[in-house]
Amino acid sequence: MTTALASVLVTSAPLWAETYAADVWADNWFEMRVNGEQVAEDSVSITTERSFNAESFSFEAEKPFVIGLVAKDFKENDTGLEYIGTRRQQMGDGGVILQIRNAAGETVVVSDDTWQCQVIHTAPLDKSCEDESDPVAGEGACGFEASDEPDGWDLADYDASDWAQATIYTAQDVDPKFGYDDITWNADAKFIWGPDLEQSNTVLCRLTVD
């Protein structure tokens, strides 16, 4: 239930780079990279069950540049479930929204369906897993699919032509909690995620900013 507003300034960019200000809210955790270099990481660990918070930070970059966003929903294990063994046992749901402004305060990037996203952890493969009395990852309805991050996926020369467009969700779908209202969001910024808010647990999203 923590609300965190962070400030991070990357100073390794060229002297002619522009300065940008970003706001990100994620359920539950994110890392953002520019041209493969980390510029921000959620200050609340992904191991924190209800890690709802916003992050605001600055970074420097020269156009064109690639934004790589790693977004994770909390899960106790590879079943994809949370509150395992209690009456609240369930699949969690994800969602991330972001906006980026230039030094003049103009919004230049928002999360929308122009982003491309790849899911690298999907669980459970059968949603009936959440009703299992003793769910075991990889067994029965609790199967899962997991893969490593593709090499160089957050760099300009990576071929993402087979990646799907980000799936758009409404605020009602995601039900954003603590931290979301700390930010005044641009009307064009949308919640994005993989194809299923509950089964898509780790999502990689990328966008080239020209």
Secondary structure, 3 states (H helix, E strand, C coil): CCCCCCCCCCCCCCCCCEEEEEEEEEECEEEEEECCEEEEECCCCCCCCCCCEEEEEEEEECCCEEEEEEEECCCCCCCCEECCCCCCCEECCCEEEEEEECCCCCEEEECCCCCEEEEEEECCCCHHHHHCCCCCCCCHHHCCEECCCCCCCCCCCCCCCCCEECEEECHHHHCCCCCHHHCCCCCCCCEEECCCCCCEEEEEEEEEEC
